[in-house]
Amino acid sequence: IANQTRIIDNKFRIGIIQDQLIITEYIGTENEIVLPDLFEGKKISIIGESVFSAKAIYQITIPDGYIRIADFAFSDMPEKVVITIPSSVTDIAINAFRGSQVIIRGFVGSTAEKFARDQKIQFRVIKYE
């Protein structure tokens, strides 16, 4: 993949930062989303800054393999949003959900659970992985 952004499914713009694939922009119109996990056989591992900022989305599922959610990735969303975060995510930026009404779904003992507790965000436990 060259050092430029590419588009997946007419919904996501993908880029590369330090050899890792990153979602840099959501250009779709759906309000229930499952993020892509692969691009040209390589794992996508990061949700970039402001990707879903101010988007009217109700439900987002992040697949296993993602490791980081950047600042403002889900900020200022106008609707209450349920975001499912896998255990593979170990880095959630402090302002990732700033100004949004979020319910985080995740696993007991995960970074998502700790983040939700620390930030006083509603957390729903997923029973199995």
DAKA-V623854 format. One record per residue. RES is the residue in one letter. PHI is phi in whole degrees, -180 to 180 (* if undefined). OMEGA is omega in whole degrees, 0 to 359 (999 if undefined). D_LAST is the distance of its C-alpha to the last C-alpha in Angstrom with 1 decimal. Layout:
# DAKA-V623854
res=RES phi=PHI omega=OMEGA d_last=D_LAST
res=RES phi=PHI omega=OMEGA d_last=D_LAST
This chain:
# DAKA-V623854
res=I phi=* omega=179 d_last=31.2
res=A phi=-73 omega=181 d_last=34.2
res=N phi=-79 omega=177 d_last=34.3
res=Q phi=-142 omega=179 d_last=34.1
res=T phi=-85 omega=177 d_last=31.6
res=R phi=-127 omega=182 d_last=30.4
res=I phi=-114 omega=177 d_last=29.0
res=I phi=-110 omega=173 d_last=26.0
res=D phi=52 omega=183 d_last=26.3
res=N phi=55 omega=184 d_last=29.0
res=K phi=-128 omega=188 d_last=26.4
res=F phi=-126 omega=172 d_last=25.4
res=R phi=-96 omega=184 d_last=27.8
res=I phi=-117 omega=176 d_last=26.4
res=G phi=-135 omega=179 d_last=28.3
res=I phi=-124 omega=172 d_last=28.2
res=I phi=-132 omega=180 d_last=28.6
res=Q phi=47 omega=178 d_last=29.1
res=D phi=64 omega=177 d_last=27.7
res=Q phi=-115 omega=177 d_last=24.4
res=L phi=-79 omega=185 d_last=23.6
res=I phi=-135 omega=171 d_last=23.5
res=I phi=-79 omega=184 d_last=23.5
res=T phi=-105 omega=181 d_last=26.9
res=E phi=-163 omega=172 d_last=27.5
res=Y phi=-102 omega=182 d_last=26.3
res=I phi=-117 omega=179 d_last=29.2
res=G phi=-84 omega=182 d_last=27.7
res=T phi=-125 omega=182 d_last=28.5
res=E phi=-72 omega=178 d_last=25.4
res=N phi=-109 omega=169 d_last=24.1
res=E phi=-129 omega=190 d_last=20.5
res=I phi=-129 omega=165 d_last=19.0
res=V phi=-112 omega=181 d_last=16.1
res=L phi=-67 omega=177 d_last=17.0
res=P phi=-70 omega=179 d_last=17.9
res=D phi=-104 omega=182 d_last=16.1
res=L phi=-131 omega=171 d_last=19.2
res=F phi=-140 omega=182 d_last=22.9
res=E phi=50 omega=176 d_last=25.4
res=G phi=81 omega=180 d_last=22.8
res=K phi=-109 omega=180 d_last=22.0
res=K phi=-69 omega=170 d_last=18.8
res=I phi=-90 omega=188 d_last=19.3
res=S phi=-127 omega=185 d_last=18.2
res=I phi=-134 omega=169 d_last=20.1
res=I phi=-101 omega=186 d_last=20.9
res=G phi=-76 omega=181 d_last=24.6
res=E phi=-62 omega=171 d_last=27.0
res=S phi=61 omega=182 d_last=27.7
res=V phi=-57 omega=182 d_last=25.8
res=F phi=-109 omega=182 d_last=25.1
res=S phi=-57 omega=177 d_last=27.9
res=A phi=64 omega=178 d_last=29.8
res=K phi=-92 omega=179 d_last=28.0
res=A phi=-87 omega=182 d_last=27.6
res=I phi=-128 omega=183 d_last=23.9
res=Y phi=-100 omega=186 d_last=22.0
res=Q phi=-148 omega=179 d_last=18.4
res=I phi=-133 omega=176 d_last=16.7
res=T phi=-114 omega=178 d_last=13.3
res=I phi=-98 omega=182 d_last=12.9
res=P phi=-75 omega=177 d_last=11.0
res=D phi=-59 omega=180 d_last=9.5
res=G phi=115 omega=175 d_last=12.7
res=Y phi=-70 omega=182 d_last=14.6
res=I phi=-122 omega=187 d_last=16.1
res=R phi=-143 omega=172 d_last=18.7
res=I phi=-120 omega=186 d_last=19.8
res=A phi=-79 omega=177 d_last=23.6
res=D phi=-53 omega=174 d_last=26.1
res=F phi=61 omega=181 d_last=26.8
res=A phi=-54 omega=182 d_last=24.0
res=F phi=-124 omega=185 d_last=23.5
res=S phi=-85 omega=173 d_last=26.9
res=D phi=51 omega=177 d_last=29.3
res=M phi=-77 omega=187 d_last=27.4
res=P phi=-75 omega=181 d_last=29.6
res=E phi=-115 omega=173 d_last=27.1
res=K phi=-65 omega=185 d_last=24.4
res=V phi=-129 omega=175 d_last=21.1
res=V phi=-101 omega=182 d_last=17.4
res=I phi=-118 omega=178 d_last=15.4
res=T phi=-92 omega=184 d_last=11.6
res=I phi=-118 omega=182 d_last=11.1
res=P phi=-75 omega=179 d_last=8.4
res=S phi=-65 omega=181 d_last=8.7
res=S phi=-66 omega=178 d_last=11.0
res=V phi=-76 omega=182 d_last=13.5
res=T phi=-118 omega=181 d_last=15.9
res=D phi=-138 omega=177 d_last=19.0
res=I phi=-119 omega=181 d_last=19.7
res=A phi=-63 omega=185 d_last=23.4
res=I phi=-56 omega=181 d_last=25.2
res=N phi=-102 omega=184 d_last=26.5
res=A phi=-56 omega=185 d_last=23.5
res=F phi=-116 omega=186 d_last=23.7
res=R phi=-55 omega=176 d_last=27.4
res=G phi=77 omega=180 d_last=29.2
res=S phi=-116 omega=173 d_last=26.3
res=Q phi=-92 omega=188 d_last=24.9
res=V phi=-120 omega=166 d_last=21.2
res=I phi=-116 omega=179 d_last=18.3
res=I phi=-98 omega=173 d_last=15.3
res=R phi=-103 omega=180 d_last=11.8
res=G phi=-167 omega=185 d_last=9.3
res=F phi=-102 omega=177 d_last=7.8
res=V phi=-59 omega=178 d_last=10.6
res=G phi=84 omega=183 d_last=12.5
res=S phi=-84 omega=173 d_last=11.6
res=T phi=-59 omega=180 d_last=14.6
res=A phi=-60 omega=180 d_last=14.0
res=E phi=-64 omega=180 d_last=14.4
res=K phi=-62 omega=179 d_last=17.5
res=F phi=-60 omega=181 d_last=18.9
res=A phi=-59 omega=180 d_last=18.7
res=R phi=-62 omega=182 d_last=20.4
res=D phi=-63 omega=183 d_last=22.9
res=Q phi=-96 omega=181 d_last=23.8
res=K phi=57 omega=177 d_last=23.8
res=I phi=-105 omega=179 d_last=21.4
res=Q phi=-59 omega=182 d_last=19.7
res=F phi=-127 omega=175 d_last=16.1
res=R phi=-115 omega=182 d_last=13.7
res=V phi=-80 omega=170 d_last=10.8
res=I phi=-91 omega=188 d_last=7.5
res=K phi=-72 omega=183 d_last=7.1
res=Y phi=-147 omega=183 d_last=3.8
res=E phi=-111 omega=999 d_last=0.0
